[in-house]
Amino acid sequence: MPKMKTHKSAAKRYKVTATGKIVRRQAGIGHLLQHKSASRKRKIFKLVSISDSHVKLISKELPYKKHSR
């Protein structure tokens, strides 16, 4: 039986927390930062968990992700 392959771009974009949640970076922090307020940039730098509608899709791309302990 062949092994399942991890979708490599998904593995780079998403991280799995110790409790099994999948987190991602927020958009809008790559460039054009000088006109954004400091408070807006602080909020954007934090990781956020993915929406419930995407959990199943992203879990398919990460077949060997850790499960909650």
PDB file of N, H, CA, C and O in Angstrom:
ATOM      1  N   MET A   1       0.842  -1.184   0.000  1.00  0.00           N
ATOM      2  CA  MET A   1       0.000   0.000   0.000  1.00  0.00           C
ATOM      3  C   MET A   1       0.890   1.251   0.000  1.00  0.00           C
ATOM      4  O   MET A   1       1.785   1.355   0.839  1.00  0.00           O
ATOM      5  N   PRO A   2       0.674   2.184  -0.899  1.00  0.00           N
ATOM      6  CA  PRO A   2       1.524   3.377  -0.926  1.00  0.00           C
ATOM      7  C   PRO A   2       1.228   4.314   0.242  1.00  0.00           C
ATOM      8  O   PRO A   2       0.134   4.321   0.807  1.00  0.00           O
ATOM      9  N   LYS A   3       2.238   5.095   0.575  1.00  0.00           N
ATOM     10  H   LYS A   3       3.126   5.089   0.115  1.00  0.00           H
ATOM     11  CA  LYS A   3       2.069   6.069   1.660  1.00  0.00           C
ATOM     12  C   LYS A   3       1.321   7.296   1.141  1.00  0.00           C
ATOM     13  O   LYS A   3       1.381   7.622  -0.044  1.00  0.00           O
ATOM     14  N   MET A   4       0.614   7.971   2.052  1.00  0.00           N
ATOM     15  H   MET A   4       0.565   7.707   3.015  1.00  0.00           H
ATOM     16  CA  MET A   4      -0.015   9.239   1.692  1.00  0.00           C
ATOM     17  C   MET A   4       1.049  10.326   1.744  1.00  0.00           C
ATOM     18  O   MET A   4       1.968  10.265   2.561  1.00  0.00           O
ATOM     19  N   LYS A   5       0.924  11.308   0.882  1.00  0.00           N
ATOM     20  H   LYS A   5       0.178  11.358   0.218  1.00  0.00           H
ATOM     21  CA  LYS A   5       1.891  12.403   0.871  1.00  0.00           C
ATOM     22  C   LYS A   5       1.295  13.648   1.499  1.00  0.00           C
ATOM     23  O   LYS A   5       0.116  13.951   1.321  1.00  0.00           O
ATOM     24  N   THR A   6       2.133  14.365   2.238  1.00  0.00           N
ATOM     25  H   THR A   6       3.091  14.119   2.382  1.00  0.00           H
ATOM     26  CA  THR A   6       1.746  15.643   2.819  1.00  0.00           C
ATOM     27  C   THR A   6       1.801  16.706   1.738  1.00  0.00           C
ATOM     28  O   THR A   6       2.747  16.739   0.952  1.00  0.00           O
ATOM     29  N   HIS A   7       0.810  17.568   1.686  1.00  0.00           N
ATOM     30  H   HIS A   7       0.041  17.541   2.324  1.00  0.00           H
ATOM     31  CA  HIS A   7       0.810  18.706   0.766  1.00  0.00           C
ATOM     32  C   HIS A   7       1.812  19.712   1.323  1.00  0.00           C
ATOM     33  O   HIS A   7       1.558  20.329   2.358  1.00  0.00           O
ATOM     34  N   LYS A   8       2.953  19.885   0.645  1.00  0.00           N
ATOM     35  H   LYS A   8       3.159  19.384  -0.196  1.00  0.00           H
ATOM     36  CA  LYS A   8       4.066  20.622   1.228  1.00  0.00           C
ATOM     37  C   LYS A   8       3.767  22.100   1.441  1.00  0.00           C
ATOM     38  O   LYS A   8       4.245  22.693   2.407  1.00  0.00           O
ATOM     39  N   SER A   9       2.982  22.701   0.550  1.00  0.00           N
ATOM     40  H   SER A   9       2.594  22.219  -0.235  1.00  0.00           H
ATOM     41  CA  SER A   9       2.680  24.121   0.760  1.00  0.00           C
ATOM     42  C   SER A   9       1.782  24.298   1.980  1.00  0.00           C
ATOM     43  O   SER A   9       1.890  25.300   2.686  1.00  0.00           O
ATOM     44  N   ALA A  10       0.895  23.335   2.234  1.00  0.00           N
ATOM     45  H   ALA A  10       0.806  22.521   1.660  1.00  0.00           H
ATOM     46  CA  ALA A  10       0.051  23.397   3.430  1.00  0.00           C
ATOM     47  C   ALA A  10       0.883  23.207   4.684  1.00  0.00           C
ATOM     48  O   ALA A  10       0.620  23.844   5.704  1.00  0.00           O
ATOM     49  N   ALA A  11       1.885  22.339   4.623  1.00  0.00           N
ATOM     50  H   ALA A  11       2.099  21.822   3.795  1.00  0.00           H
ATOM     51  CA  ALA A  11       2.739  22.097   5.775  1.00  0.00           C
ATOM     52  C   ALA A  11       3.533  23.345   6.147  1.00  0.00           C
ATOM     53  O   ALA A  11       3.845  23.559   7.318  1.00  0.00           O
ATOM     54  N   LYS A  12       3.859  24.164   5.154  1.00  0.00           N
ATOM     55  H   LYS A  12       3.605  23.989   4.203  1.00  0.00           H
ATOM     56  CA  LYS A  12       4.594  25.399   5.424  1.00  0.00           C
ATOM     57  C   LYS A  12       3.676  26.512   5.936  1.00  0.00           C
ATOM     58  O   LYS A  12       4.115  27.383   6.686  1.00  0.00           O
ATOM     59  N   ARG A  13       2.409  26.485   5.532  1.00  0.00           N
ATOM     60  H   ARG A  13       2.052  25.778   4.922  1.00  0.00           H
ATOM     61  CA  ARG A  13       1.489  27.568   5.881  1.00  0.00           C
ATOM     62  C   ARG A  13       0.800  27.373   7.217  1.00  0.00           C
ATOM     63  O   ARG A  13       0.479  28.353   7.889  1.00  0.00           O
ATOM     64  N   TYR A  14       0.564  26.136   7.618  1.00  0.00           N
ATOM     65  H   TYR A  14       0.824  25.339   7.072  1.00  0.00           H
ATOM     66  CA  TYR A  14      -0.219  25.863   8.819  1.00  0.00           C
ATOM     67  C   TYR A  14       0.617  25.121   9.849  1.00  0.00           C
ATOM     68  O   TYR A  14       1.476  24.312   9.498  1.00  0.00           O
ATOM     69  N   LYS A  15       0.360  25.401  11.120  1.00  0.00           N
ATOM     70  H   LYS A  15      -0.338  26.058  11.405  1.00  0.00           H
ATOM     71  CA  LYS A  15       1.006  24.702  12.223  1.00  0.00           C
ATOM     72  C   LYS A  15      -0.080  24.100  13.102  1.00  0.00           C
ATOM     73  O   LYS A  15      -1.186  24.633  13.187  1.00  0.00           O
ATOM     74  N   VAL A  16       0.239  22.995  13.752  1.00  0.00           N
ATOM     75  H   VAL A  16       1.138  22.562  13.684  1.00  0.00           H
ATOM     76  CA  VAL A  16      -0.707  22.334  14.639  1.00  0.00           C
ATOM     77  C   VAL A  16      -0.258  22.565  16.072  1.00  0.00           C
ATOM     78  O   VAL A  16       0.896  22.310  16.416  1.00  0.00           O
ATOM     79  N   THR A  17      -1.175  23.051  16.911  1.00  0.00           N
ATOM     80  H   THR A  17      -2.113  23.259  16.632  1.00  0.00           H
ATOM     81  CA  THR A  17      -0.845  23.310  18.310  1.00  0.00           C
ATOM     82  C   THR A  17      -0.862  21.999  19.092  1.00  0.00           C
ATOM     83  O   THR A  17      -1.241  20.953  18.566  1.00  0.00           O
ATOM     84  N   ALA A  18      -0.446  22.074  20.353  1.00  0.00           N
ATOM     85  H   ALA A  18      -0.138  22.924  20.780  1.00  0.00           H
ATOM     86  CA  ALA A  18      -0.396  20.881  21.200  1.00  0.00           C
ATOM     87  C   ALA A  18      -1.785  20.307  21.446  1.00  0.00           C
ATOM     88  O   ALA A  18      -1.927  19.109  21.690  1.00  0.00           O
ATOM     89  N   THR A  19      -2.807  21.150  21.384  1.00  0.00           N
ATOM     90  H   THR A  19      -2.692  22.123  21.186  1.00  0.00           H
ATOM     91  CA  THR A  19      -4.172  20.668  21.593  1.00  0.00           C
ATOM     92  C   THR A  19      -4.827  20.189  20.297  1.00  0.00           C
ATOM     93  O   THR A  19      -5.970  19.733  20.318  1.00  0.00           O
ATOM     94  N   GLY A  20      -4.119  20.288  19.174  1.00  0.00           N
ATOM     95  H   GLY A  20      -3.191  20.659  19.157  1.00  0.00           H
ATOM     96  CA  GLY A  20      -4.644  19.786  17.915  1.00  0.00           C
ATOM     97  C   GLY A  20      -5.286  20.825  17.023  1.00  0.00           C
ATOM     98  O   GLY A  20      -5.773  20.489  15.944  1.00  0.00           O
ATOM     99  N   LYS A  21      -5.302  22.095  17.450  1.00  0.00           N
ATOM    100  H   LYS A  21      -4.907  22.367  18.327  1.00  0.00           H
ATOM    101  CA  LYS A  21      -5.867  23.146  16.607  1.00  0.00           C
ATOM    102  C   LYS A  21      -4.874  23.493  15.498  1.00  0.00           C
ATOM    103  O   LYS A  21      -3.661  23.374  15.671  1.00  0.00           O
ATOM    104  N   ILE A  22      -5.413  23.921  14.364  1.00  0.00           N
ATOM    105  H   ILE A  22      -6.398  24.017  14.224  1.00  0.00           H
ATOM    106  CA  ILE A  22      -4.567  24.343  13.245  1.00  0.00           C
ATOM    107  C   ILE A  22      -4.567  25.867  13.215  1.00  0.00           C
ATOM    108  O   ILE A  22      -5.627  26.493  13.216  1.00  0.00           O
ATOM    109  N   VAL A  23      -3.371  26.463  13.189  1.00  0.00           N
ATOM    110  H   VAL A  23      -2.510  25.954  13.188  1.00  0.00           H
ATOM    111  CA  VAL A  23      -3.251  27.917  13.190  1.00  0.00           C
ATOM    112  C   VAL A  23      -2.548  28.374  11.920  1.00  0.00           C
ATOM    113  O   VAL A  23      -1.810  27.620  11.286  1.00  0.00           O
ATOM    114  N   ARG A  24      -2.798  29.637  11.564  1.00  0.00           N
ATOM    115  H   ARG A  24      -3.398  30.250  12.079  1.00  0.00           H
ATOM    116  CA  ARG A  24      -2.218  30.218  10.358  1.00  0.00           C
ATOM    117  C   ARG A  24      -1.798  31.654  10.641  1.00  0.00           C
ATOM    118  O   ARG A  24      -2.197  32.238  11.648  1.00  0.00           O
ATOM    119  N   ARG A  25      -0.986  32.222   9.742  1.00  0.00           N
ATOM    120  H   ARG A  25      -0.662  31.747   8.923  1.00  0.00           H
ATOM    121  CA  ARG A  25      -0.632  33.629   9.812  1.00  0.00           C
ATOM    122  C   ARG A  25      -1.755  34.452   9.202  1.00  0.00           C
ATOM    123  O   ARG A  25      -2.536  33.952   8.392  1.00  0.00           O
ATOM    124  N   GLN A  26      -1.830  35.709   9.596  1.00  0.00           N
ATOM    125  H   GLN A  26      -1.196  36.115  10.254  1.00  0.00           H
ATOM    126  CA  GLN A  26      -2.835  36.587   9.015  1.00  0.00           C
ATOM    127  C   GLN A  26      -2.263  37.299   7.788  1.00  0.00           C
ATOM    128  O   GLN A  26      -1.051  37.485   7.671  1.00  0.00           O
ATOM    129  N   ALA A  27      -3.136  37.682   6.899  1.00  0.00           N
ATOM    130  H   ALA A  27      -4.120  37.531   6.994  1.00  0.00           H
ATOM    131  CA  ALA A  27      -2.732  38.385   5.686  1.00  0.00           C
ATOM    132  C   ALA A  27      -2.465  39.854   5.999  1.00  0.00           C
ATOM    133  O   ALA A  27      -2.954  40.380   6.999  1.00  0.00           O
ATOM    134  N   GLY A  28      -1.694  40.509   5.146  1.00  0.00           N
ATOM    135  H   GLY A  28      -1.297  40.082   4.333  1.00  0.00           H
ATOM    136  CA  GLY A  28      -1.528  41.949   5.234  1.00  0.00           C
ATOM    137  C   GLY A  28      -0.293  42.406   5.966  1.00  0.00           C
ATOM    138  O   GLY A  28      -0.185  43.587   6.294  1.00  0.00           O
ATOM    139  N   ILE A  29       0.658  41.506   6.239  1.00  0.00           N
ATOM    140  H   ILE A  29       0.571  40.547   5.972  1.00  0.00           H
ATOM    141  CA  ILE A  29       1.833  41.911   6.992  1.00  0.00           C
ATOM    142  C   ILE A  29       3.111  41.789   6.159  1.00  0.00           C
ATOM    143  O   ILE A  29       4.209  42.008   6.671  1.00  0.00           O
ATOM    144  N   GLY A  30       2.969  41.441   4.881  1.00  0.00           N
ATOM    145  H   GLY A  30       2.077  41.263   4.465  1.00  0.00           H
ATOM    146  CA  GLY A  30       4.144  41.242   4.035  1.00  0.00           C
ATOM    147  C   GLY A  30       4.832  42.521   3.610  1.00  0.00           C
ATOM    148  O   GLY A  30       6.060  42.563   3.533  1.00  0.00           O
ATOM    149  N   HIS A  31       4.068  43.567   3.334  1.00  0.00           N
ATOM    150  H   HIS A  31       3.071  43.532   3.397  1.00  0.00           H
ATOM    151  CA  HIS A  31       4.660  44.826   2.870  1.00  0.00           C
ATOM    152  C   HIS A  31       3.648  45.947   3.087  1.00  0.00           C
ATOM    153  O   HIS A  31       2.551  45.714   3.595  1.00  0.00           O
ATOM    154  N   LEU A  32       4.022  47.159   2.702  1.00  0.00           N
ATOM    155  H   LEU A  32       4.913  47.348   2.289  1.00  0.00           H
ATOM    156  CA  LEU A  32       3.195  48.363   2.870  1.00  0.00           C
ATOM    157  C   LEU A  32       2.824  48.586   4.343  1.00  0.00           C
ATOM    158  O   LEU A  32       1.661  48.823   4.671  1.00  0.00           O
ATOM    159  N   LEU A  33       3.819  48.508   5.214  1.00  0.00           N
ATOM    160  H   LEU A  33       4.763  48.316   4.948  1.00  0.00           H
ATOM    161  CA  LEU A  33       3.560  48.597   6.647  1.00  0.00           C
ATOM    162  C   LEU A  33       3.605  50.017   7.180  1.00  0.00           C
ATOM    163  O   LEU A  33       3.116  50.275   8.280  1.00  0.00           O
ATOM    164  N   GLN A  34       4.179  50.940   6.429  1.00  0.00           N
ATOM    165  H   GLN A  34       4.577  50.730   5.536  1.00  0.00           H
ATOM    166  CA  GLN A  34       4.430  52.256   7.017  1.00  0.00           C
ATOM    167  C   GLN A  34       3.150  53.060   7.227  1.00  0.00           C
ATOM    168  O   GLN A  34       3.116  53.919   8.108  1.00  0.00           O
ATOM    169  N   HIS A  35       2.113  52.814   6.460  1.00  0.00           N
ATOM    170  H   HIS A  35       2.141  52.116   5.744  1.00  0.00           H
ATOM    171  CA  HIS A  35       0.880  53.575   6.670  1.00  0.00           C
ATOM    172  C   HIS A  35      -0.093  52.879   7.614  1.00  0.00           C
ATOM    173  O   HIS A  35      -1.140  53.437   7.942  1.00  0.00           O
ATOM    174  N   LYS A  36       0.240  51.661   8.057  1.00  0.00           N
ATOM    175  H   LYS A  36       1.091  51.208   7.790  1.00  0.00           H
ATOM    176  CA  LYS A  36      -0.636  50.955   8.993  1.00  0.00           C
ATOM    177  C   LYS A  36      -0.276  51.344  10.416  1.00  0.00           C
ATOM    178  O   LYS A  36       0.896  51.542  10.736  1.00  0.00           O
ATOM    179  N   SER A  37      -1.287  51.454  11.270  1.00  0.00           N
ATOM    180  H   SER A  37      -2.240  51.293  11.010  1.00  0.00           H
ATOM    181  CA  SER A  37      -1.040  51.868  12.644  1.00  0.00           C
ATOM    182  C   SER A  37      -0.330  50.758  13.416  1.00  0.00           C
ATOM    183  O   SER A  37      -0.383  49.590  13.029  1.00  0.00           O
ATOM    184  N   ALA A  38       0.327  51.129  14.496  1.00  0.00           N
ATOM    185  H   ALA A  38       0.370  52.077  14.810  1.00  0.00           H
ATOM    186  CA  ALA A  38       1.073  50.162  15.305  1.00  0.00           C
ATOM    187  C   ALA A  38       0.140  49.120  15.913  1.00  0.00           C
ATOM    188  O   ALA A  38       0.481  47.940  15.983  1.00  0.00           O
ATOM    189  N   SER A  39      -1.043  49.564  16.355  1.00  0.00           N
ATOM    190  H   SER A  39      -1.319  50.523  16.298  1.00  0.00           H
ATOM    191  CA  SER A  39      -1.970  48.609  16.959  1.00  0.00           C
ATOM    192  C   SER A  39      -2.486  47.617  15.923  1.00  0.00           C
ATOM    193  O   SER A  39      -2.673  46.439  16.227  1.00  0.00           O
ATOM    194  N   ARG A  40      -2.717  48.091  14.698  1.00  0.00           N
ATOM    195  H   ARG A  40      -2.566  49.048  14.450  1.00  0.00           H
ATOM    196  CA  ARG A  40      -3.165  47.206  13.625  1.00  0.00           C
ATOM    197  C   ARG A  40      -2.090  46.168  13.287  1.00  0.00           C
ATOM    198  O   ARG A  40      -2.396  44.998  13.058  1.00  0.00           O
ATOM    199  N   LYS A  41      -0.829  46.612  13.260  1.00  0.00           N
ATOM    200  H   LYS A  41      -0.581  47.562  13.446  1.00  0.00           H
ATOM    201  CA  LYS A  41       0.264  45.684  12.958  1.00  0.00           C
ATOM    202  C   LYS A  41       0.441  44.659  14.065  1.00  0.00           C
ATOM    203  O   LYS A  41       0.722  43.494  13.782  1.00  0.00           O
ATOM    204  N   ARG A  42       0.285  45.063  15.315  1.00  0.00           N
ATOM    205  H   ARG A  42       0.056  46.009  15.545  1.00  0.00           H
ATOM    206  CA  ARG A  42       0.399  44.125  16.435  1.00  0.00           C
ATOM    207  C   ARG A  42      -0.655  43.027  16.335  1.00  0.00           C
ATOM    208  O   ARG A  42      -0.369  41.856  16.587  1.00  0.00           O
ATOM    209  N   LYS A  43      -1.871  43.411  15.968  1.00  0.00           N
ATOM    210  H   LYS A  43      -2.104  44.361  15.763  1.00  0.00           H
ATOM    211  CA  LYS A  43      -2.944  42.426  15.837  1.00  0.00           C
ATOM    212  C   LYS A  43      -2.682  41.474  14.668  1.00  0.00           C
ATOM    213  O   LYS A  43      -2.960  40.278  14.763  1.00  0.00           O
ATOM    214  N   ILE A  44      -2.152  42.003  13.574  1.00  0.00           N
ATOM    215  H   ILE A  44      -1.927  42.974  13.497  1.00  0.00           H
ATOM    216  CA  ILE A  44      -1.928  41.195  12.378  1.00  0.00           C
ATOM    217  C   ILE A  44      -0.798  40.190  12.581  1.00  0.00           C
ATOM    218  O   ILE A  44      -0.826  39.114  11.983  1.00  0.00           O
ATOM    219  N   PHE A  45       0.201  40.516  13.413  1.00  0.00           N
ATOM    220  H   PHE A  45       0.224  41.390  13.898  1.00  0.00           H
ATOM    221  CA  PHE A  45       1.343  39.621  13.585  1.00  0.00           C
ATOM    222  C   PHE A  45       0.986  38.340  14.314  1.00  0.00           C
ATOM    223  O   PHE A  45       1.718  37.357  14.200  1.00  0.00           O
ATOM    224  N   LYS A  46      -0.107  38.311  15.056  1.00  0.00           N
ATOM    225  H   LYS A  46      -0.701  39.109  15.149  1.00  0.00           H
ATOM    226  CA  LYS A  46      -0.463  37.128  15.839  1.00  0.00           C
ATOM    227  C   LYS A  46      -1.043  36.032  14.951  1.00  0.00           C
ATOM    228  O   LYS A  46      -1.619  36.299  13.897  1.00  0.00           O
ATOM    229  N   LEU A  47      -0.876  34.790  15.407  1.00  0.00           N
ATOM    230  H   LEU A  47      -0.408  34.573  16.264  1.00  0.00           H
ATOM    231  CA  LEU A  47      -1.463  33.649  14.706  1.00  0.00           C
ATOM    232  C   LEU A  47      -2.939  33.531  15.065  1.00  0.00           C
ATOM    233  O   LEU A  47      -3.338  33.866  16.181  1.00  0.00           O
ATOM    234  N   VAL A  48      -3.742  33.059  14.131  1.00  0.00           N
ATOM    235  H   VAL A  48      -3.418  32.787  13.225  1.00  0.00           H
ATOM    236  CA  VAL A  48      -5.163  32.836  14.380  1.00  0.00           C
ATOM    237  C   VAL A  48      -5.511  31.412  13.976  1.00  0.00           C
ATOM    238  O   VAL A  48      -4.874  30.843  13.090  1.00  0.00           O
ATOM    239  N   SER A  49      -6.513  30.839  14.616  1.00  0.00           N
ATOM    240  H   SER A  49      -7.031  31.302  15.335  1.00  0.00           H
ATOM    241  CA  SER A  49      -6.934  29.493  14.246  1.00  0.00           C
ATOM    242  C   SER A  49      -7.789  29.568  12.984  1.00  0.00           C
ATOM    243  O   SER A  49      -8.440  30.578  12.715  1.00  0.00           O
ATOM    244  N   ILE A  50      -7.776  28.491  12.224  1.00  0.00           N
ATOM    245  H   ILE A  50      -7.247  27.670  12.442  1.00  0.00           H
ATOM    246  CA  ILE A  50      -8.521  28.478  10.965  1.00  0.00           C
ATOM    247  C   ILE A  50     -10.007  28.319  11.254  1.00  0.00           C
ATOM    248  O   ILE A  50     -10.395  27.854  12.326  1.00  0.00           O
ATOM    249  N   SER A  51     -10.826  28.705  10.297  1.00  0.00           N
ATOM    250  H   SER A  51     -10.510  29.082   9.426  1.00  0.00           H
ATOM    251  CA  SER A  51     -12.269  28.636  10.480  1.00  0.00           C
ATOM    252  C   SER A  51     -12.735  27.182  10.462  1.00  0.00           C
ATOM    253  O   SER A  51     -12.063  26.304   9.921  1.00  0.00           O
ATOM    254  N   ASP A  52     -13.883  26.952  11.055  1.00  0.00           N
ATOM    255  H   ASP A  52     -14.430  27.666  11.494  1.00  0.00           H
ATOM    256  CA  ASP A  52     -14.424  25.596  11.160  1.00  0.00           C
ATOM    257  C   ASP A  52     -14.693  24.976   9.789  1.00  0.00           C
ATOM    258  O   ASP A  52     -14.585  23.761   9.620  1.00  0.00           O
ATOM    259  N   SER A  53     -15.041  25.805   8.824  1.00  0.00           N
ATOM    260  H   SER A  53     -15.129  26.791   8.961  1.00  0.00           H
ATOM    261  CA  SER A  53     -15.349  25.279   7.499  1.00  0.00           C
ATOM    262  C   SER A  53     -14.109  24.782   6.763  1.00  0.00           C
ATOM    263  O   SER A  53     -14.230  24.023   5.802  1.00  0.00           O
ATOM    264  N   HIS A  54     -12.907  25.201   7.201  1.00  0.00           N
ATOM    265  H   HIS A  54     -12.809  25.818   7.982  1.00  0.00           H
ATOM    266  CA  HIS A  54     -11.671  24.791   6.537  1.00  0.00           C
ATOM    267  C   HIS A  54     -10.937  23.655   7.236  1.00  0.00           C
ATOM    268  O   HIS A  54      -9.966  23.124   6.697  1.00  0.00           O
ATOM    269  N   VAL A  55     -11.384  23.280   8.420  1.00  0.00           N
ATOM    270  H   VAL A  55     -12.173  23.711   8.858  1.00  0.00           H
ATOM    271  CA  VAL A  55     -10.662  22.263   9.192  1.00  0.00           C
ATOM    272  C   VAL A  55     -10.564  20.946   8.428  1.00  0.00           C
ATOM    273  O   VAL A  55      -9.496  20.337   8.373  1.00  0.00           O
ATOM    274  N   LYS A  56     -11.661  20.512   7.848  1.00  0.00           N
ATOM    275  H   LYS A  56     -12.529  21.007   7.892  1.00  0.00           H
ATOM    276  CA  LYS A  56     -11.680  19.229   7.140  1.00  0.00           C
ATOM    277  C   LYS A  56     -10.785  19.263   5.900  1.00  0.00           C
ATOM    278  O   LYS A  56     -10.072  18.301   5.614  1.00  0.00           O
ATOM    279  N   LEU A  57     -10.829  20.381   5.168  1.00  0.00           N
ATOM    280  H   LEU A  57     -11.408  21.163   5.400  1.00  0.00           H
ATOM    281  CA  LEU A  57     -10.021  20.509   3.949  1.00  0.00           C
ATOM    282  C   LEU A  57      -8.532  20.486   4.254  1.00  0.00           C
ATOM    283  O   LEU A  57      -7.763  19.796   3.584  1.00  0.00           O
ATOM    284  N   ILE A  58      -8.131  21.241   5.267  1.00  0.00           N
ATOM    285  H   ILE A  58      -8.755  21.801   5.812  1.00  0.00           H
ATOM    286  CA  ILE A  58      -6.711  21.344   5.589  1.00  0.00           C
ATOM    287  C   ILE A  58      -6.221  20.063   6.250  1.00  0.00           C
ATOM    288  O   ILE A  58      -5.065  19.683   6.064  1.00  0.00           O
ATOM    289  N   SER A  59      -7.061  19.397   7.004  1.00  0.00           N
ATOM    290  H   SER A  59      -8.000  19.705   7.155  1.00  0.00           H
ATOM    291  CA  SER A  59      -6.674  18.131   7.620  1.00  0.00           C
ATOM    292  C   SER A  59      -6.383  17.070   6.564  1.00  0.00           C
ATOM    293  O   SER A  59      -5.538  16.201   6.779  1.00  0.00           O
ATOM    294  N   LYS A  60      -7.066  17.131   5.435  1.00  0.00           N
ATOM    295  H   LYS A  60      -7.752  17.837   5.260  1.00  0.00           H
ATOM    296  CA  LYS A  60      -6.782  16.206   4.332  1.00  0.00           C
ATOM    297  C   LYS A  60      -5.384  16.439   3.769  1.00  0.00           C
ATOM    298  O   LYS A  60      -4.695  15.492   3.388  1.00  0.00           O
ATOM    299  N   GLU A  61      -4.971  17.697   3.720  1.00  0.00           N
ATOM    300  H   GLU A  61      -5.530  18.466   4.029  1.00  0.00           H
ATOM    301  CA  GLU A  61      -3.660  18.024   3.169  1.00  0.00           C
ATOM    302  C   GLU A  61      -2.535  17.700   4.139  1.00  0.00           C
ATOM    303  O   GLU A  61      -1.380  17.580   3.730  1.00  0.00           O
ATOM    304  N   LEU A  62      -2.860  17.557   5.426  1.00  0.00           N
ATOM    305  H   LEU A  62      -3.798  17.655   5.758  1.00  0.00           H
ATOM    306  CA  LEU A  62      -1.863  17.236   6.438  1.00  0.00           C
ATOM    307  C   LEU A  62      -2.222  15.888   7.083  1.00  0.00           C
ATOM    308  O   LEU A  62      -2.679  15.858   8.226  1.00  0.00           O
ATOM    309  N   PRO A  63      -2.020  14.777   6.364  1.00  0.00           N
ATOM    310  CA  PRO A  63      -2.486  13.489   6.885  1.00  0.00           C
ATOM    311  C   PRO A  63      -1.740  13.025   8.121  1.00  0.00           C
ATOM    312  O   PRO A  63      -2.274  12.218   8.882  1.00  0.00           O
ATOM    313  N   TYR A  64      -0.517  13.506   8.349  1.00  0.00           N
ATOM    314  H   TYR A  64      -0.083  14.161   7.730  1.00  0.00           H
ATOM    315  CA  TYR A  64       0.275  13.048   9.478  1.00  0.00           C
ATOM    316  C   TYR A  64       0.374  14.107  10.570  1.00  0.00           C
ATOM    317  O   TYR A  64       1.336  14.123  11.339  1.00  0.00           O
ATOM    318  N   LYS A  65      -0.623  14.993  10.639  1.00  0.00           N
ATOM    319  H   LYS A  65      -1.404  14.980  10.014  1.00  0.00           H
ATOM    320  CA  LYS A  65      -0.591  16.018  11.690  1.00  0.00           C
ATOM    321  C   LYS A  65      -0.798  15.366  13.046  1.00  0.00           C
ATOM    322  O   LYS A  65      -1.425  14.313  13.156  1.00  0.00           O
ATOM    323  N   LYS A  66      -0.261  16.009  14.080  1.00  0.00           N
ATOM    324  H   LYS A  66       0.249  16.864  13.991  1.00  0.00           H
ATOM    325  CA  LYS A  66      -0.385  15.464  15.429  1.00  0.00           C
ATOM    326  C   LYS A  66      -1.832  15.598  15.895  1.00  0.00           C
ATOM    327  O   LYS A  66      -2.527  16.546  15.531  1.00  0.00           O
ATOM    328  N   HIS A  67      -2.266  14.662  16.682  1.00  0.00           N
ATOM    329  H   HIS A  67      -1.702  13.891  16.978  1.00  0.00           H
ATOM    330  CA  HIS A  67      -3.601  14.730  17.282  1.00  0.00           C
ATOM    331  C   HIS A  67      -3.468  15.226  18.702  1.00  0.00           C
ATOM    332  O   HIS A  67      -2.376  15.195  19.270  1.00  0.00           O
ATOM    333  N   SER A  68      -4.549  15.678  19.279  1.00  0.00           N
ATOM    334  H   SER A  68      -5.436  15.703  18.817  1.00  0.00           H
ATOM    335  CA  SER A  68      -4.510  16.165  20.651  1.00  0.00           C
ATOM    336  C   SER A  68      -4.213  15.016  21.598  1.00  0.00           C
ATOM    337  O   SER A  68      -4.600  13.872  21.361  1.00  0.00           O
ATOM    338  N   ARG A  69      -3.528  15.343  22.658  1.00  0.00           N
ATOM    339  H   ARG A  69      -3.213  16.273  22.851  1.00  0.00           H
ATOM    340  CA  ARG A  69      -3.121  14.311  23.620  1.00  0.00           C
ATOM    341  C   ARG A  69      -4.071  14.230  24.761  1.00  0.00           C
ATOM    342  O   ARG A  69      -3.883  13.415  25.665  1.00  0.00           O
TER     343      ARG A  69
END
